[in-house]
Amino acid sequence: MKFYNLHTHKFTNNPDIFELVNQYPWEFDESIPYYSIGIHPWYINENRLATDLKIIEEKLQLSECLALGECGLDKRIEVPMALQIEVFQKQIALAEKYQKPLVLHLVAAFDELIEIKKRLKISVPIVIHGFSKSEQLAKQLIDNGFYLSFGKYLLRNKEMETVFKSIPNDKFFLETDTIEETLEEVYQKAALCKTISVEELQEIVEKNWEKVF
């Protein structure tokens, strides 16, 4: 059975792993078989915005483009929040148009995210990658229809073990993002937290993958 990696910046070409590789429109790699593509809030460039959105729209029409992302909101950077929200909402419109899930980078802007989801009545699945917050926030997000993806913080932060354990089995994914540890290590840690075997965990993630993608 395969391992599924919800979000990675490194394509390993490992036959045992199905990888959703993060791509940016301004440095697109044609050799990657399955990917997400989006404008990360850190890299918003107004001079390039129209071109970037055009490339994203072109790629979303291809079957190998599985999701739009990572996009989102980040309150800890200098890019004005109004501009971040404008770019985010333009990408949401594209995800809705082509019915592709959203993979989000979200920092300190969860209330804004929930408000946007309700206001725009977003219908496509939304996955928040690299989740590192409290059990209470996790529950609030799940109650509002979001999926959560775990990786780095599950390996590095003891408190995240309890949070991950509380996540319903039909609402999570696993990822490596930019870490040096392998996806198998993430799965081993996640299986330990859920007190199940790695094989059982693989089945759970595969079901979630089939439902969302």
C-alpha positions as MATLAB code, in Angstrom:
seq = 'MKFYNLHTHKFTNNPDIFELVNQYPWEFDESIPYYSIGIHPWYINENRLATDLKIIEEKLQLSECLALGECGLDKRIEVPMALQIEVFQKQIALAEKYQKPLVLHLVAAFDELIEIKKRLKISVPIVIHGFSKSEQLAKQLIDNGFYLSFGKYLLRNKEMETVFKSIPNDKFFLETDTIEETLEEVYQKAALCKTISVEELQEIVEKNWEKVF';
ca = [
       0.000    0.000    0.000;
       1.216    3.487   -0.854;
       2.129    6.376    1.412;
       0.437    9.667    0.524;
       2.284   12.939    1.022;
      -0.160   15.846    1.105;
       2.471   18.582    0.789;
       6.148   18.525   -0.118;
       8.627   20.844   -1.805;
      10.914   17.944   -2.726;
       9.984   15.443   -5.432;
      11.622   12.120   -4.502;
      10.203    9.941   -7.294;
       9.808    7.113   -4.749;
       7.446    4.472   -6.252;
       5.955    3.767   -2.777;
       4.899    7.381   -2.242;
       2.207    9.412   -3.970;
       3.482   12.971   -3.621;
       1.560   16.193   -4.040;
       4.498   18.445   -4.892;
       4.146   22.166   -4.237;
       4.767   24.251   -7.378;
       4.900   27.997   -8.000;
       3.749   29.485  -11.317;
       7.010   31.452  -11.761;
       9.268   28.375  -11.465;
       7.170   25.535  -12.800;
       8.790   22.110  -13.298;
       7.120   20.093  -16.080;
       8.801   16.847  -14.987;
       6.795   16.522  -11.753;
       3.875   14.083  -12.276;
       1.361   15.366   -9.662;
       1.359   18.759   -8.057;
      -0.483   21.651   -6.500;
       0.141   25.169   -7.775;
      -0.555   28.501   -6.130;
       0.688   31.857   -4.874;
       2.020   31.626   -1.326;
       1.304   34.820    0.669;
       5.057   35.272    1.254;
       5.682   35.519   -2.486;
       2.895   37.816   -3.663;
       4.305   40.039   -6.394;
       1.806   42.580   -7.713;
       3.812   43.155  -10.906;
       3.573   39.461  -11.737;
       0.130   38.727  -10.288;
      -1.887   38.643  -13.536;
       0.669   36.308  -15.179;
       0.826   34.052  -12.124;
      -2.967   33.712  -11.956;
      -3.103   32.980  -15.701;
      -0.553   30.148  -15.333;
      -2.447   28.748  -12.318;
      -5.686   28.749  -14.314;
      -4.003   26.925  -17.219;
      -2.548   24.245  -14.925;
      -5.804   23.723  -12.972;
      -7.368   22.423  -16.176;
      -4.867   19.532  -16.331;
      -5.496   16.190  -14.615;
      -2.000   16.100  -13.084;
      -2.736   19.329  -11.192;
      -4.578   17.981   -8.151;
      -5.033   21.126   -6.060;
      -4.574   24.862   -5.828;
      -1.946   25.763   -3.251;
      -0.248   26.522   -1.251;
      -2.093   29.779   -0.882;
      -3.530   31.462    2.191;
      -2.978   34.164    4.800;
      -0.112   35.038    7.132;
      -0.410   37.793    9.739;
       3.278   37.601   10.641;
       4.623   38.986    7.365;
       4.784   42.536    5.981;
       2.533   41.932    2.961;
      -0.637   43.962    3.748;
      -3.536   41.758    4.858;
      -5.907   43.459    2.384;
      -3.625   42.421   -0.507;
      -3.233   38.898    0.895;
      -7.024   38.503    1.126;
      -7.502   39.858   -2.422;
      -4.972   37.372   -3.873;
      -6.370   34.530   -1.752;
      -9.937   35.216   -2.916;
      -8.862   35.294   -6.579;
      -7.296   31.868   -6.117;
     -10.391   30.553   -4.304;
     -12.481   31.639   -7.324;
     -10.203   29.594   -9.617;
     -10.358   26.540   -7.335;
     -14.157   26.780   -7.366;
     -14.272   27.248  -11.159;
     -12.214   24.095  -11.791;
     -13.417   22.204   -8.680;
      -9.939   21.543   -7.265;
      -9.196   21.351   -3.516;
      -7.281   24.127   -1.747;
      -4.052   23.532    0.217;
      -3.504   26.379    2.658;
      -0.656   28.104    4.446;
      -2.321   29.767    7.433;
      -0.636   31.786   10.192;
      -2.602   33.632   12.900;
      -5.550   34.297   10.570;
      -7.963   31.459   11.374;
     -10.928   33.744   12.159;
     -10.450   35.480    8.802;
     -10.302   32.100    7.060;
     -13.558   30.884    8.627;
     -15.248   34.190    7.735;
     -14.062   33.955    4.106;
     -15.203   30.328    3.809;
     -18.694   31.208    5.049;
     -18.983   34.430    3.052;
     -17.832   32.904   -0.244;
     -19.669   29.619    0.437;
     -16.600   27.643   -0.655;
     -17.633   24.196   -1.875;
     -14.254   22.571   -2.652;
     -12.342   20.685    0.085;
      -9.848   22.818    2.028;
      -6.758   21.344    3.701;
      -4.697   23.402    6.160;
      -1.154   22.102    5.854;
       1.433   21.944    8.650;
      -1.094   22.248   11.471;
       0.560   23.197   14.776;
      -2.156   24.731   16.956;
      -4.399   23.681   19.840;
      -6.962   20.896   20.101;
      -9.650   23.558   20.569;
      -8.738   25.327   17.301;
      -8.461   21.971   15.502;
     -12.013   21.129   16.594;
     -13.307   24.537   15.491;
     -11.729   24.112   12.048;
     -13.030   20.564   11.634;
     -16.513   21.696   12.712;
     -16.282   24.299    9.932;
     -15.472   21.622    7.334;
     -11.675   21.907    7.037;
      -9.131   19.074    6.800;
      -5.834   19.267    8.683;
      -2.435   17.989    7.561;
       0.346   17.083   10.003;
       4.093   16.646    9.606;
       6.913   18.692   11.083;
       5.182   19.719   14.303;
       3.904   16.214   14.982;
       7.532   15.036   14.949;
       8.967   17.990   16.892;
       6.314   19.101   19.384;
       5.147   16.673   22.080;
       1.883   18.607   22.614;
       0.856   17.938   19.008;
       0.563   14.207   19.764;
      -2.569   14.845   21.864;
      -3.956   17.207   19.218;
      -3.412   14.671   16.437;
      -4.963   11.881   18.503;
      -8.153   13.974   18.816;
      -8.574   14.463   15.043;
     -11.336   12.306   13.496;
      -9.883    9.690   11.139;
     -11.716   11.095    8.131;
     -10.275   14.611    8.570;
      -6.474   14.400    8.405;
      -3.532   14.032    6.037;
       0.216   13.624    6.537;
       3.074   15.500    4.898;
       6.790   16.271    4.914;
       6.771   19.875    3.606;
      10.479   20.861    3.789;
      11.721   18.616    6.637;
      14.695   16.265    6.355;
      12.815   13.366    8.003;
      11.104   10.872    5.709;
       7.374   10.465    5.149;
       7.650    6.971    6.670;
       8.878    8.566    9.911;
       5.840   10.864    9.942;
       3.547    7.865    9.422;
       5.276    5.892   12.206;
       4.803    8.765   14.644;
       1.169    9.285   13.572;
       0.386    5.544   13.928;
       1.899    5.596   17.425;
      -0.316    8.546   18.413;
      -3.449    6.802   17.113;
      -2.319    3.443   18.576;
      -2.823    1.665   15.241;
      -0.455    0.011   12.773;
       1.205    1.955    9.943;
      -0.798   -0.213    7.501;
      -4.099    0.806    9.133;
      -3.000    4.424    8.989;
      -2.165    4.086    5.288;
      -5.693    2.801    4.644;
      -7.214    5.774    6.504;
      -5.138    8.327    4.592;
      -5.849    6.617    1.269;
      -9.607    6.852    1.910;
      -9.294   10.544    2.751;
      -7.197   11.078   -0.363;
      -9.775    9.408   -2.594;
     -12.532   11.525   -1.051;
     -10.731   14.876   -1.399;
      -8.790   14.357   -4.640;
];
